Amino acid sequence: MIALAALYLSIYPSVASDAEDFKKLLGSYPESVRAMLGIDLDRIASILGLYSMVFSIIVLCGAIQAMNLGVSILTKESRERTADFLLVKPVSRAKIVSSKLVAAVLILIATNLVFYAAAFLIANGVKTEDFSAKLFMLIHLTLFFVQLMFLAIGMASSVFFAKLRSVLPLSLGVVFGLYLIGALLASGEDKELIRFISPFKYFEPSYVLAHAGYETPYLIAAAVIIGVAVALSYTVYLNKDVHAVS
Amino acid sequence: MSVIELRNLTKRYGKARGISDVNLQVEEGEIFGFIGPNGAGKSTTIRTLLGLISPTSGSATLFGKSCTTHPEIRKELGYLPSEVFYYDGMRVMDLLQYSASFYKKDCTKRIQELAERMDLDLKKKIDDLSFGNKKKVGIVQGLLHEPKLILLDEPTSGLDPLMQQTFFELIAEENRKGATVFFSSHILSEVQKMCSRVAFIKEGRIIKQEKMSDLQDNNYKKVSLEAKSAIDPAALDLDGVSNLELKGTSASFIFKGSLNAMLQRITAFQLTNISIVEPDLEEIFLHYYVKED
């Protein structure tokens, strides 16, 4: 992710110098393609504008990481057949879920911190004009929000499998599925409503840049998704039958 | 208060497998054998007891409490599953310390002691261990916190005979120290050596519970006969005869009931040989498990 950010940010100087040509080139793309790729013509020449374009791909990677974590944490014990060891210890299942959840969130926080620091340094290195550190951080926080959502979604979907053999197909499938839905539908009709379907579209960098804040309905939707998914994971996992390994 | 109490315990998986109406009590200090062929419901029973699966109806309690609502009760419990799997990347010692951390006491000395008895290398990675050695880790793991109740689910598979011996000695020691032992197996001879009581389970139902002494001492005799002429099966059609095997002039069966009545029947034959011995549990067991036609 850091490499990706570095790659995109490193082309910034050339983009900035040829801003007009660049805009013309992108302007020749159809409107819908631009919407799909998250290109915003008016902002592309500023460093944050360019960065927010790259950012959607970074968020995609982050979502995969988070979803993987979410699916793994609870199914790890049954995939590696250690459930018989852990679940007969004198701790409640609720406590096990909580510990694992906290650990996963800590991993995400660490990822975000490292990534943020690296991206900030690179951006400072290539900048040709000053940019708002606050906006930079606000954009970055959306990565964390999206990751939290996918962590919760991953966990909630994993508890319904009696035995999950591998994590990647499930997490990649769900993440790419939602990403594509978001990319394809965001250019269509009823944009505001359809955006609720894909967590990737909850926090549009262009909105963040314009208003220095998030859109409240989507922020609430994100919180609801996280809350419901986590509650569902607890309820199902607490009553789940753990079968003998074979 | 019983250490283990199962009341009308029922667990259904669809129609075929599971257990139904299992009632069982194990008292403090007992070594209780739980016998049944593979697939009879032994593991299902144990897993319900552990709180790994939840019963369809009925209840399972340890020390009067259910594992699901009172997970802390598992502090007093040591469990050895038939197949052991641990975190592959860990070293044996780390795993055992991790296990001990759940019981909030320092078990280092005890781990070393047990590892020495079982001849287990604590520095190895779990990954590199053979099946038998993993099993030893399981044994140490189950005993390191000196539990008051030891649950063993087919514990001897994968152990060589010498290790089995050591293992049984360890269990017997724990039992003398006051631990209750619940021991599931399909191998009868090992149960026979250790247990004070046994329950037989078949197709998900407990079909018999008996004291070991009752099983062996009084009731059952194994009778083998050889006669000069062919033996008439009708003559052996008697209450208490089971597992009858007739081969021309020789016959053998398990007998439970009045010895006089049986002997009177037998004197009708021209006997060339007779032996009446204590059957081993295997033979009694067979007689429970022969499928009713």
Interface residues (C-beta under 8 A of the other chain):
Chain A: E80 R81 T82 A83 D84 F85 L87 V88 K89 P90 V91 S92 R93 N239 D241 V242 H243 A244 V245
Chain B: S43 R47 L50 G51 L52 I53 S54 P71 E72 I73 R74 K75 L77 Y79 P81 E83 V84 F85 Y86 Y87 D88 S99 F102 Y103 Q141
